[in-house]
Amino acid sequence: MKFICFDLEGPLSPQDNAYELMKRIPNGDQIFQIISRYDDLLTLEKLEKRNGKKKYEPGDTLALIVPFLIYHNISEDDMKEASQRATLLSGARTLVAKLIDNGWWVGDITTCYQQYGYPITQRIGIPPENVSCTALPLDELRNAFRKEDLAVVEQLEKDILTLQPLEDDKNIKNRLDAFYWSRRASPAVRAVVKRIKPRGGQRKVQALEIFVRAQHLTMEKTVVVGDSITDITMLDTVNKAGGLAIAFNANEYALKYATIGLASVRLDDLWIVLEAWEKGGRQSVERMVKEKQMAGGVGDREWFHWVDGIKDMTPVLEIHRGIRRLVRQEAAELG
């Protein structure tokens, strides 16, 4: 059995759906950028073992923004309608169709909400039973919010709009810690954060393990594709097991934990890598990728790099950063 699992946002669809959803509310883009930065800070704190929140996983941004969606009366119908307008990455449907035609099991593990995850992957051609995404009963959760809970969210919005990522990191951390985790936090807010479990970090690995076991495989026989901080645990797990972890148009977080990198405006440029994997496993991929790396890419396509074990990621990161901006635009700057 040939097995591959994609992240959705980045490899298959260029937009960040939660970011697009937040842009439907006043100043939602600024609010999301601050919360996304807070997500990065909590994740880095955990990775550096500085007494971070043990249960926090990268991508939990999708739990943290729910109080704002409720405050602005965003509905599940709004989300489903927006999913139909989500763009697909060039070559995504072509590659998935080719993989399925050639006997591959193709799946998707995504942090994004199920109201986006299922419709978008269906358009790409991935069966719903092969998809794992974040459950969000938004309309149900809204009923738990009282006027005083909404007032707390309103005040946080005002505070957030005075902050800037990086330069105000300490204030971001302190203010949002108090809002989400302190004993004085709104019970409704705390309940939301506790209930919503986005498919990021270790939860991606858990979902992957379920899919792998169902196909009677091991991690050594799997291929995964990711691009950001929510994918690093999955990429690292597969790479260390001897499988193939692909960082596609990735940021520095994902590249550090991958086996190979590919920067391209088309996902189907991955096909030659997957052919090599099918024919000769990891060694065959290494030979092919290093040959391609020596030749260099062509314009905005086919920039292959063997990244496992390299010490200076700067040249690779610069190429990925440029094409990531080209493909993902505003979403490229998010963690």
Secondary structure, DSSP 8 states (H G I E B T S, - for coil): -EEEEE-SBTTTBSS-HHHHHHTTSTTHHHHHHHHHHHHHHHHHHHHTTSS--TT--TTTHHHHTHHHHHHTT--HHHHHHHHTT----TTHHHHHHHHHHTTEEEEEEEEEEHHHHHHHHHHHT--GGGEEEE---HHHHHTT--HHHHHHHHHHHHHHTT--TTTTHHHHHHHHHHHHHSTTS-HHHHHHHHH---S-THHHHHHHHHHHHHTT--GGGEEEEE-SGGGHHHHHHHHHHTSEEEEES--HHHHTT-SEEEE-S-GGGGHHHHHHHHHHHHHHHHHHHHHHHHH--BTTB-EEEE-TT-S--HHHHHHHHHHHHHHHGGGGG--
